[in-house]
């Protein structure tokens, strides 16, 4: 099944619309999560570029998106 860029964009926007911005009370936890968020966001960006170049699969793209959004929702 072939997925177009509009399908990917819709999935991305649907999932990111559910993210809430919460302030964490523990500074160490906040720093750890901030670093993890940045790393997973970078990983997602790399997979997205690879997917657009047909060097990554849709499942890899979906997995990277889910990992990144899971950390955003913590």
C-alpha positions in Angstrom: 0.0 0.0 0.0 1.5 3.3 -1.1 1.2 6.3 1.3 1.3 9.8 -0.1 2.8 12.8 1.6 -0.6 14.1 2.4 -1.4 10.9 4.3 1.8 11.2 6.3 1.1 14.9 7.0 -2.4 14.1 8.2 -1.2 11.3 10.5 1.5 13.6 11.8 -0.8 16.5 12.5 -3.5 14.3 14.1 -1.0 12.9 16.5 0.8 16.1 17.3 -2.5 17.9 18.0 -2.9 15.6 21.1 0.4 16.8 22.7 0.1 18.8 25.8 2.8 21.0 27.3 3.2 20.2 31.0 5.7 21.7 33.4 7.7 19.1 35.4 8.5 19.7 39.0 11.7 17.8 39.1 14.5 19.6 37.3 16.6 16.5 36.6 13.6 14.7 35.1 12.8 17.8 33.0 16.3 18.0 31.7 16.3 14.2 30.9 13.0 14.4 29.1 14.0 17.6 27.2 17.2 15.8 26.0 15.2 12.7 25.1 12.6 14.7 23.2 15.3 16.5 21.2 17.0 13.2 20.4 13.8 11.4 19.3 12.7 14.4 17.3 16.0 14.4 15.4 15.7 10.6 14.9 12.2 11.2 13.5 13.4 13.9 11.2 16.1 11.7 9.8 13.6 8.8 9.2 11.2 11.2 7.5 13.9 12.4 5.1 15.0 8.7 4.5 11.3 7.8 3.9 10.9 10.6 1.3 14.0 9.3 -0.4 12.5 5.8 -0.4 15.3 4.5 1.9 13.1 3.8 4.9 9.8 1.9 5.3 6.4 3.3 6.4 6.7 1.1 9.5 10.0 2.7 10.5 8.5 6.2 10.0 5.5 5.2 12.1 7.7 3.7 14.9 9.9 6.9 15.0 6.8 9.1 15.2 5.2 7.0 18.0 8.4 7.0 20.0 8.8 10.8 19.7 5.2 11.5 20.6 5.2 9.1 23.5 8.0 11.2 25.1 6.1 14.4 24.3 3.0 13.2 26.1 4.9 12.2 29.3 
